[in-house]
Amino acid sequence: MKKEISIRMSGLGGQGVVTAAHILGQAAVLEKKNATVNPFFGAEKRLAPAESYVRISESEIYDVGEVVYPDIIMIYHPDVILKGKSYTMPFYSGIRKNGIIIANYTTEFSLDETDKEELKKSNVKLYFVPATKIALEVGNTELSTNIAMLGYLAGITDVVSLDSLKQSAYERFAGKTKFVASATTAALDESVKKQYAKIEQLISSNNAILEKAYKEAKSIIS
């Protein structure tokens, strides 16, 4: 892993971008790395733009603000790209050379030629992944899209391991760790829990989603 990895997550309100960032940061901590997590959002309403920034390093982290120059960008909803529903435009703004973009899609779509050329110039790899599809097929709820995205991240990169993500997700939803950026984030966590009769079922579902996304990611990059 590089000395420090910076990740920008862009999505819409209600997709659990803030929760995903916390799970990722805690997974890094479980691996004895340093991590900072910063959410950023305006009006707290469903489908409004939302971003989270995660920095992971094996040494001390001093910059804790917005990730302006990310190594990895995660796009949780196609409208971030297609309709500009983001605080950061274009969606690949600031991406470092040889960076990685992981974009969730519900239907196939193409980038315009300008975007393609810009990504090519910086040798950026763009992966389209069906995270919502996996969340629905395995977890029976699109609220688990954020979990699927983390599975793809682990499979495509070496930022954190699959096992660490499983443990971190368990701690998040089992109430072992506390990170509540807002009342809306807490309410979303509770909505996810209500999809299952027992917390054990939620944990099992999360693990299955992570595993499936991880496995598919490995097949993409092989």
C-alpha positions as a Python dict, from the first residue, in 0.01 Angstrom:
ca = {
    (1, 'M'): (0, 0, 0),
    (2, 'K'): (117, 355, -69),
    (3, 'K'): (217, 569, 228),
    (4, 'E'): (-129, 727, 221),
    (5, 'I'): (-440, 644, 21),
    (6, 'S'): (-711, 908, -23),
    (7, 'I'): (-1064, 803, -115),
    (8, 'R'): (-1358, 1019, -217),
    (9, 'M'): (-1705, 867, -202),
    (10, 'S'): (-1979, 1045, -396),
    (11, 'G'): (-2344, 946, -382),
    (12, 'L'): (-2693, 1060, -298),
    (13, 'G'): (-2867, 1097, 36),
    (14, 'G'): (-3005, 766, 161),
    (15, 'Q'): (-2736, 548, 3),
    (16, 'G'): (-2527, 514, 317),
    (17, 'V'): (-2216, 689, 187),
    (18, 'V'): (-2134, 817, 536),
    (19, 'T'): (-2184, 474, 691),
    (20, 'A'): (-1965, 313, 422),
    (21, 'A'): (-1686, 559, 495),
    (22, 'H'): (-1699, 476, 864),
    (23, 'I'): (-1692, 102, 798),
    (24, 'L'): (-1394, 145, 568),
    (25, 'G'): (-1205, 364, 814),
    (26, 'Q'): (-1268, 123, 1101),
    (27, 'A'): (-1156, -170, 883),
    (28, 'A'): (-825, 10, 833),
    (29, 'V'): (-791, 67, 1209),
    (30, 'L'): (-851, -305, 1267),
    (31, 'E'): (-548, -365, 1044),
    (32, 'K'): (-338, -137, 1267),
    (33, 'K'): (-340, 146, 1013),
    (34, 'N'): (-433, 507, 1068),
    (35, 'A'): (-753, 643, 917),
    (36, 'T'): (-956, 962, 908),
    (37, 'V'): (-1319, 983, 800),
    (38, 'N'): (-1499, 1304, 708),
    (39, 'P'): (-1857, 1327, 579),
    (40, 'F'): (-1977, 1624, 374),
    (41, 'F'): (-2336, 1699, 283),
    (42, 'G'): (-2573, 1992, 254),
    (43, 'A'): (-2947, 1959, 301),
    (44, 'E'): (-3022, 1626, 469),
    (45, 'K'): (-3277, 1488, 230),
    (46, 'R'): (-3305, 1178, 21),
    (47, 'L'): (-3128, 1195, -316),
    (48, 'A'): (-2941, 1516, -232),
    (49, 'P'): (-2565, 1503, -304),
    (50, 'A'): (-2351, 1348, -31),
    (51, 'E'): (-1978, 1288, -8),
    (52, 'S'): (-1740, 1125, 236),
    (53, 'Y'): (-1364, 1138, 249),
    (54, 'V'): (-1141, 863, 384),
    (55, 'R'): (-765, 870, 429),
    (56, 'I'): (-575, 553, 517),
    (57, 'S'): (-206, 538, 599),
    (58, 'E'): (51, 327, 777),
    (59, 'S'): (195, 645, 924),
    (60, 'E'): (55, 961, 1085),
    (61, 'I'): (-219, 1149, 895),
    (62, 'Y'): (-212, 1527, 920),
    (63, 'D'): (-460, 1637, 653),
    (64, 'V'): (-818, 1573, 765),
    (65, 'G'): (-1017, 1800, 531),
    (66, 'E'): (-1179, 1742, 194),
    (67, 'V'): (-1005, 1497, -37),
    (68, 'V'): (-924, 1718, -335),
    (69, 'Y'): (-679, 1480, -503),
    (70, 'P'): (-811, 1127, -450),
    (71, 'D'): (-632, 807, -540),
    (72, 'I'): (-969, 631, -552),
    (73, 'I'): (-1315, 766, -630),
    (74, 'M'): (-1628, 566, -550),
    (75, 'I'): (-1948, 668, -729),
    (76, 'Y'): (-2256, 529, -556),
    (77, 'H'): (-2522, 648, -803),
    (78, 'P'): (-2514, 700, -1184),
    (79, 'D'): (-2673, 1044, -1144),
    (80, 'V'): (-2345, 1166, -995),
    (81, 'I'): (-2202, 1118, -1344),
    (82, 'L'): (-2504, 1155, -1571),
    (83, 'K'): (-2679, 1447, -1401),
    (84, 'G'): (-2396, 1613, -1215),
    (85, 'K'): (-2549, 1544, -873),
    (86, 'S'): (-2226, 1602, -687),
    (87, 'Y'): (-2036, 1868, -498),
    (88, 'T'): (-1732, 1781, -706),
    (89, 'M'): (-1752, 1819, -1083),
    (90, 'P'): (-1658, 1666, -1311),
    (91, 'F'): (-1696, 1342, -1118),
    (92, 'Y'): (-1328, 1259, -1169),
    (93, 'S'): (-1203, 1600, -1056),
    (94, 'G'): (-857, 1581, -897),
    (95, 'I'): (-808, 1210, -958),
    (96, 'R'): (-441, 1127, -935),
    (97, 'K'): (-247, 968, -1217),
    (98, 'N'): (-301, 591, -1226),
    (99, 'G'): (-605, 636, -1003),
    (100, 'I'): (-909, 410, -979),
    (101, 'I'): (-1279, 492, -1012),
    (102, 'I'): (-1544, 241, -903),
    (103, 'A'): (-1890, 339, -1024),
    (104, 'N'): (-2218, 171, -935),
    (105, 'Y'): (-2462, 145, -1226),
    (106, 'T'): (-2815, 17, -1271),
    (107, 'T'): (-2810, 27, -1651),
    (108, 'E'): (-2520, 50, -1893),
    (109, 'F'): (-2417, 401, -1996),
    (110, 'S'): (-2127, 560, -2180),
    (111, 'L'): (-1910, 854, -2090),
    (112, 'D'): (-1878, 1142, -2332),
    (113, 'E'): (-1558, 1166, -2535),
    (114, 'T'): (-1413, 1449, -2326),
    (115, 'D'): (-1441, 1245, -2008),
    (116, 'K'): (-1291, 940, -2175),
    (117, 'E'): (-996, 1142, -2300),
    (118, 'E'): (-928, 1303, -1963),
    (119, 'L'): (-929, 968, -1785),
    (120, 'K'): (-707, 818, -2051),
    (121, 'K'): (-451, 1098, -2017),
    (122, 'S'): (-415, 1024, -1645),
    (123, 'N'): (-420, 646, -1697),
    (124, 'V'): (-723, 616, -1469),
    (125, 'K'): (-899, 281, -1452),
    (126, 'L'): (-1279, 303, -1444),
    (127, 'Y'): (-1477, 3, -1324),
    (128, 'F'): (-1856, -12, -1361),
    (129, 'V'): (-1998, -249, -1099),
    (130, 'P'): (-2360, -360, -1032),
    (131, 'A'): (-2355, -291, -657),
    (132, 'T'): (-2728, -220, -625),
    (133, 'K'): (-2809, -535, -822),
    (134, 'I'): (-2605, -746, -578),
    (135, 'A'): (-2762, -571, -279),
    (136, 'L'): (-3109, -658, -407),
    (137, 'E'): (-3025, -1014, -510),
    (138, 'V'): (-2838, -1109, -193),
    (139, 'G'): (-2973, -876, 73),
    (140, 'N'): (-3319, -806, -70),
    (141, 'T'): (-3274, -432, -16),
    (142, 'E'): (-3101, -155, -208),
    (143, 'L'): (-3004, -6, 130),
    (144, 'S'): (-2711, -251, 124),
    (145, 'T'): (-2563, -96, -191),
    (146, 'N'): (-2295, 66, 23),
    (147, 'I'): (-2188, -274, 155),
    (148, 'A'): (-2158, -411, -199),
    (149, 'M'): (-1947, -111, -299),
    (150, 'L'): (-1705, -187, -16),
    (151, 'G'): (-1679, -546, -133),
    (152, 'Y'): (-1585, -426, -480),
    (153, 'L'): (-1330, -185, -332),
    (154, 'A'): (-1159, -468, -141),
    (155, 'G'): (-1157, -688, -449),
    (156, 'I'): (-1023, -427, -690),
    (157, 'T'): (-769, -267, -457),
    (158, 'D'): (-557, -370, -160),
    (159, 'V'): (-670, -83, 62),
    (160, 'V'): (-824, -315, 323),
    (161, 'S'): (-900, -686, 338),
    (162, 'L'): (-1237, -854, 304),
    (163, 'D'): (-1209, -996, 656),
    (164, 'S'): (-1149, -651, 804),
    (165, 'L'): (-1455, -514, 626),
    (166, 'K'): (-1666, -798, 762),
    (167, 'Q'): (-1549, -732, 1115),
    (168, 'S'): (-1596, -357, 1082),
    (169, 'A'): (-1949, -395, 941),
    (170, 'Y'): (-2032, -630, 1226),
    (171, 'E'): (-1911, -379, 1483),
    (172, 'R'): (-2105, -98, 1315),
    (173, 'F'): (-2442, -268, 1307),
    (174, 'A'): (-2403, -468, 1626),
    (175, 'G'): (-2346, -143, 1813),
    (176, 'K'): (-1983, -213, 1900),
    (177, 'T'): (-1860, 120, 1759),
    (178, 'K'): (-2023, 461, 1750),
    (179, 'F'): (-1996, 709, 1465),
    (180, 'V'): (-2304, 915, 1397),
    (181, 'A'): (-2251, 1210, 1164),
    (182, 'S'): (-2615, 1315, 1188),
    (183, 'A'): (-2961, 1206, 1295),
    (184, 'T'): (-3032, 1110, 933),
    (185, 'T'): (-2734, 873, 925),
    (186, 'A'): (-2848, 711, 1248),
    (187, 'A'): (-3201, 677, 1108),
    (188, 'L'): (-3064, 512, 794),
    (189, 'D'): (-2874, 257, 1003),
    (190, 'E'): (-3195, 176, 1185),
    (191, 'S'): (-3381, 139, 854),
    (192, 'V'): (-3126, -116, 742),
    (193, 'K'): (-3162, -311, 1068),
    (194, 'K'): (-3541, -317, 1033),
    (195, 'Q'): (-3507, -512, 709),
    (196, 'Y'): (-3411, -815, 919),
    (197, 'A'): (-3580, -992, 1208),
    (198, 'K'): (-3251, -1040, 1396),
    (199, 'I'): (-2917, -862, 1389),
    (200, 'E'): (-2753, -1196, 1310),
    (201, 'Q'): (-2946, -1206, 982),
    (202, 'L'): (-2819, -859, 893),
    (203, 'I'): (-2461, -958, 968),
    (204, 'S'): (-2497, -1275, 761),
    (205, 'S'): (-2646, -1077, 473),
    (206, 'N'): (-2369, -817, 487),
    (207, 'N'): (-2105, -1091, 478),
    (208, 'A'): (-2271, -1258, 180),
    (209, 'I'): (-2293, -927, -8),
    (210, 'L'): (-1929, -845, 66),
    (211, 'E'): (-1818, -1190, -48),
    (212, 'K'): (-2015, -1182, -373),
    (213, 'A'): (-1898, -832, -464),
    (214, 'Y'): (-1540, -921, -373),
    (215, 'K'): (-1549, -1234, -586),
    (216, 'E'): (-1695, -1048, -884),
    (217, 'A'): (-1431, -776, -844),
    (218, 'K'): (-1155, -1035, -862),
    (219, 'S'): (-1303, -1172, -1184),
    (220, 'I'): (-1312, -819, -1329),
    (221, 'I'): (-943, -752, -1269),
    (222, 'S'): (-814, -1101, -1351),
}
